[in-house]
Amino acid sequence: MLAAPAQPESFAFGGQPWAMFVPKESEPASCRMAGNCSSTHSGQPGVILASNDFARYGMRPYTKSIPVIGGERYRLSAWVKADQGCRVESGTAGLLLRATLFVGPAVDYPGGHYYVGAKGVVLGADPAPLADAPLPSEWTKLEGVVEIPAGVRTMMLFVFCWKTSGQVCIDQATIEKVDGSTPLTKVLAVR
């Protein structure tokens, strides 16, 4: 389920506002998105993601995906900071970026997706190797350089709260195409 675009538009990807994604099982946690964190990394208004209970939810650019070609490399990044009292359910991934890969309209890449978190990058349908990473209490950059697998046609970036409760601030979420010589971030094996 997508909520209306987030404002202010100064927190934007490619000039696009962001939308919220809340799966049905997370709706009872009152997940929400708002502008104007109490502090920001860039000095520009950031976005707040918050929930009343442990929930899996996130935000993405309102435009669904960007076209990509197999072999291209992209730097995925966002600055994140969890407020005091924010918690992550034990055994879950916490706060991460997810690059959802598509081989066709609404058809997921069968090899999985990229997850970028405090412990690195994971390719697979399960971010389990990122489990129990501490939530950052200071501004922390989640960043990874990934290579697009053959057959993938589009990619969508999400900033995800994966079974978190409380408030997280997000600033400067970006997808940046980089040169083929840019070193890739280590990809962890999925258990």
Backbone hydrogen bonds, N-H to C=O, Kabsch-Sander energy under -0.5 kcal/mol:
donor,donor_aa,acceptor,acceptor_aa,energy
3,A,20,M,-1.4
6,A,18,W,-4.5
11,F,8,P,-1.6
12,A,10,S,-1.1
13,F,16,Q,-1.8
14,G,12,A,-0.6
16,Q,13,F,-1.9
19,A,60,R,-3.5
21,F,58,G,-3.3
22,V,1,M,-1.8
26,S,23,P,-1.9
27,E,23,P,-0.6
27,E,24,K,-1.2
29,A,26,S,-1.6
30,S,27,E,-1.7
32,R,50,A,-2.6
34,A,48,I,-2.0
36,N,46,G,-1.4
47,V,170,I,-2.4
48,I,34,A,-3.9
49,L,168,V,-2.8
50,A,32,R,-2.3
51,S,166,G,-1.7
52,N,29,A,-3.3
53,D,29,A,-0.6
55,A,164,T,-1.5
57,Y,55,A,-0.6
57,Y,161,C,-2.2
58,G,21,F,-2.5
59,M,159,V,-1.8
60,R,19,A,-2.5
62,Y,17,P,-3.4
66,I,155,M,-2.9
68,V,153,R,-2.7
71,G,148,I,-3.3
72,E,69,I,-2.2
73,R,178,V,-0.7
74,Y,146,V,-2.5
75,R,176,E,-3.3
76,L,74,Y,-0.6
76,L,144,G,-2.9
77,S,174,T,-2.3
78,A,142,L,-1.8
79,W,171,D,-3.0
80,V,140,T,-2.8
81,K,169,C,-1.8
82,A,136,P,-3.8
83,D,167,Q,-2.7
86,C,83,D,-2.2
87,R,165,S,-2.9
89,E,163,K,-2.9
92,T,89,E,-1.6
94,G,162,W,-1.7
95,L,93,A,-0.6
96,L,160,F,-2.3
97,L,116,V,-2.9
98,R,158,F,-2.4
99,A,114,Y,-2.7
100,T,98,R,-0.8
100,T,156,M,-2.8
102,F,154,T,-2.6
103,V,107,V,-2.5
104,G,107,V,-1.1
107,V,104,G,-2.2
108,D,106,A,-0.6
109,Y,101,L,-2.6
112,G,109,Y,-1.8
113,H,124,G,-1.1
114,Y,99,A,-1.9
115,Y,122,V,-2.2
116,V,97,L,-2.8
117,G,115,Y,-0.5
117,G,120,G,-2.6
120,G,117,G,-1.5
121,V,186,K,-1.4
122,V,115,Y,-2.2
123,L,188,L,-0.8
124,G,113,H,-2.4
124,G,122,V,-0.6
130,L,127,P,-2.4
131,A,128,A,-2.5
132,D,92,T,-2.3
133,A,130,L,-1.2
140,T,80,V,-2.4
142,L,78,A,-3.0
142,L,140,T,-0.6
143,E,141,K,-0.6
144,G,76,L,-2.0
146,V,74,Y,-2.6
146,V,144,G,-0.5
148,I,72,E,-2.9
152,V,149,P,-1.7
153,R,102,F,-3.0
154,T,102,F,-1.6
155,M,66,I,-2.1
156,M,100,T,-2.1
158,F,98,R,-2.4
159,V,59,M,-2.4
160,F,96,L,-3.3
160,F,158,F,-0.6
161,C,57,Y,-3.2
162,W,94,G,-4.7
162,W,160,F,-0.7
163,K,55,A,-1.3
163,K,161,C,-0.9
164,T,55,A,-1.7
165,S,87,R,-2.5
166,G,51,S,-1.7
168,V,49,L,-3.0
169,C,81,K,-3.2
170,I,47,V,-2.9
171,D,79,W,-2.6
174,T,77,S,-2.9
176,E,75,R,-2.4
178,V,73,R,-2.5
182,T,179,D,-2.0
185,T,145,V,-2.4
188,L,121,V,-2.9
188,L,186,K,-0.6
